[in-house]
Amino acid sequence: MPPPLLLLQDITLTFGVTPLLSGAELAVAAGDRLCLVGRNCSGKSTLLRIAAGLVQPDSGRRFAQPGATIRYLPQEPDLSGFATALAYVEDGLDPEAAESRPPDRHRALYLLKELGLTGAENPESLSGGEARRAALARALAPSPDILLLDEPTNHLDLPGIEWLERELAGMRSGIVLISHDRRLLERISRGTVWLDRGITRTLDEGFTAFEPWRDTVLEQEETEFHKLGRKIAMEEDWLRYGVSARRTRNQRRLADLFALRRKRKEQRGAQGMVRLDAAQADLSGRLVAAAQGIAKSYGGRPVVRDFSTRIMRGDRVGIVGPNGAGKTTLLNLLTGALAPDAGEVRLGTNLAQVTLDQRRETLDPQQTLSDALTGGGGDNVTVGGQTRHVVGYMKDYLFRPEQARTPVGVLSGGERARLTLARAFALPSNLLALDEPTNDLDLETLDLLQEKLAEYPGTVLLVSHDRDFLDRVVVATIATEGNGRWTEYAGGYTDMLAQRGTAPATAAVAKRPRAVTEAGAQPAARSRRMSFNDRHALETLPARIAALQTQIAGLNAVLADPDLYASDPGRFSKTTASLATARDQLAAAEEQWLTLEMQREEIEALEPKT
């Protein structure tokens, strides 16, 4: 095993009262591929800054091999004092090496170009995302011995993330990576460092093996915690009865009991999970949105050109493409927030829409956290029609009570992301329009958000660069083809790549089924041939739909009797339940027939004309 080029031992650091790091360790050798994982605010970025030599810990040891080059990518880089983006990147090169090895300067220009910059940009005019990309080029340019990357995929689009994957895979540097991009972690890491409650645990396997291992560790810890509680109870029983019976005090045993109590008090329990529960509105109509030949241009450049789609209740549709392709524009067109230049968007009935914007522009940095949730209207927040105290609701999203009066502007990126989710999910909805909801969320919160979206009974439109999240959540993907052209594909991001022919089908993750309708029918995925079962369903569904319509008419006739409830409440309840079931079955049958009919029309359009 090669000796470490960078070593952190027994690192402690305290901000305020609670220790942030209390014995953390990190060892990085040449060629290591480590992912550093942990909850938001657990200290990952701080530990990386200590590793980079930018923060001095309260105690502990940092050792860097003399002559080893270390480069660090911060979340918020500072480009002040540099004339151009290229000057900033070149400043990160070894001056002597830059003179003796001109290819280093060429590499700087190559990296800037790959990241969408020319190098001539004035740093003062760069957006936050552009500054991050310049900082990434600066970190990668010298091909350092050790590369410390804090959320390198932030502000990168999908092509950029996939390019970064290839670039990191080809480097010889030892890498420590913090990222919420699960797919990147799985493909790059060969070891995992878990920062939890101030200490680090190391797994000699990549991120793929992390979550089962973490769950096992937490289960063992919970068992030990219960054992400690039982031991304290036994000792307290002895203290109450044993001591008085013998009229003598065993001082050592008494001291042990006090030590156990202190240990339990000081033991830091695992951080709780965010509770994500979206308030539900009444069901929308079966049709949520129908776009026919819509187009939108800006300054003569087409962003959306002749695009058509139908979005039905329960669909979960992803929108993907590079930065600047028009993903947010398309989302706004489909939800009616933006009018098309040509074509038509028809919205369904009874829609209750909640939108989450990627820039968190709905947050006022001057407001307190409490006011942001209540609208400045006291100490209560209405969640799904029920009144809750704002502090209790804050706890669902892992905010501490003392943060109620904290200005939004000083919250971390992860805290602002959780606040935006808290505001969005407090409102009743049956249509969620989510623009980059995964930004700054930790992996555990991402998992929970994914589960809640899977259970959500309404419709979800999702813009995201997170490939794993798309694969787990969406049942259809709308992807840009360039020059304003958009195409809809069945399945998630990996399925889309396979259908395009840009990725082998064997690389696809397990495909999630298209959204199950209220009665459990699954609309078929689009293919070039219909199965026997699909053809049979297409032929028999009209008769079933007609029978259900007749049944519903009969049930409505029974309920039309104004005296039914008073004379026969049992029959009234049974008829009402039967009517609800029949309506659900009719909606499912109609939706299944519509999907199969659209599939049949697509197949016929693809067949050669004779």
C-alpha positions, 0 to 999 in steps of 0.5 A: 500500500503506497504511503499517503501524500496527504494525511489528517489525524485526529482533527477537531474543530468547533463552531459555537457550542457543538463540535463540527469535527471531533477526531476526523481523519483522512489519508490520500495516496497517489491514485486514490479515488475517494468520495467524502460523503455525509449529511448537509452541514456535517463538515465535509467542505470544512474538512476538505478546506483543512486538507487544502491547508486553508483552515486551521483546526483546533487540534490534530495533525495535517501532513502533506508530502513535501513537493506534492502538488495539491489543488482544491475546488471551492464551492464559491471561488474568488476571481477578484484581482485577475484580468481574465479567466485565463489569467486566473487559471494560469495562476494555478499552474506552477510558474516554473513548470509553465515556462518549461512545459508549454503544454500546461498552458495549452491544457488550461485553454483546452479545459476552459473551452470544454467548460464553455469559456474562452479565457478572455472573459472579465471575471467581474462579469462572470455568473456564479456558474461561469466562475465555478467552471473557471475554478474547475479548469484551474484545479484540473489544469496542472494535473496535480498529485492530489485533487480536492473537489467540492461539488464539481458538478454544480452548474454543469449541464449533463454533457459537462458532467459526462465530460468531467467523468471522462476527464477524472477517469483519465487522470493519475491524481489522487482524488477526494470528491464531494458530490450529490451526483450519485452516478458520478460517485459510483463511477469515480470512487474506489473508496468511501470516507463517511463523515458523521457526527464529527468523526470519519469512518472509512470503507475500502469500496466505492460509493456503490457499497456505501449505503448498505454499509452505512445502514448496517453501522447505524443499526449496530449503533442503535443496538448499542444505544439500547444496551447502554439504556438498559445498563443505566436502568439496572444501575439506577435500580441498584442505586435506589434499592441496593445502596439503602439496603446495605446502608453503604455507598459503593463510590466506584459503582456510583461514579460508573453510573454517573459516567454512563449517564454522561456518556448517554447525554453526550452521545450524538444521535444520528441526524434525523431525516427530512420529512417531505410530505407534499400537501395534496389538492383534489385530483386534476382532470385526466389531461394535464397539458396538451401542446400542439406545434408550439414554438418559442424564439428569443432574438431570432434564435429558436428555443422550441420549434414545432413541439407537440406532446400530451401530459396525462395525470400521474405522468412524471416527465423529465426535461434534459439538455445542455445549459442554454438549450431552453429547458426552463422555457419549455417547462414554462410553456407546458405549464402555461407560465409562458405563451408560445410564439406559435402553436397552442398549449391546452391546460387541463381542468382543476389544476393546482400547480406549485413551482420550484425555481432553480435560482431560489428567486422566491426567497427574500434574503432579508426575511427570517426563516420563520417569516419565509415559511409563514409569509410574515403572518405570525408563528403558524404555517398552513400545511395541506389545510392544517395549521402547524406551529412553524418551529415544528414544521421547521424540524421536519426539514432539519432546521433547529428552533434557534434558526427561526429568526435567522435571515435567509441570506446567511443560510447555506446552499443546502439549507436554502434548498430545504427551505424552498422544498418546505415552502413548495410542499406546504401548498396543496398541489396536483402538479409539481413543476420542479426546476433543478430541485436536487441542487445542494441536497445531500444524498439522504434527502435526495433519496427521500425526495425521490420516494415522495415523488414516486408516491405523489398522486399528481403530475410531475414535470422535472428539469434536472441534470442528475442522471440517477435521479431522472432514472429513478423518478421519471417515466418519460424524458423530453430531450433537446436535439439542438436548434430548438428541436425536442423529442420525447422518449419513454423511460428515464435518462439512460433509456433515452440514451439507449433509444438514441443509440448513444449508449449500449442498452446493456448499460441501462439501469433497471427501468422503472415502469410508467406511472401506474394509474388509479386502478393499477393499469400500466400504460405500455412503453412505446415500441415498434411492435405491439404485443398480443396483450396490447392488441387484445386490450386495444380491441376490448377496452372500448366495450369495457369503457362503455360498460363502465359508463353504463354502470356509472349511469345506473349508480348515479340514478340510485343516488339521485333519490333524495331520501336514500341516505335517510331510508337506507344509509347502508345502501347509500354508502355501498353505492357511493363506494361503488361509484368511486371505484367505477369512476377510477376504473373508467379513468384508468381504462380511458387512459390505457386506451389513449396510450395504446392508441397513440402507440398504434398510430406511432407504429403505423407512421413508422411502417413503410408505405406500400 
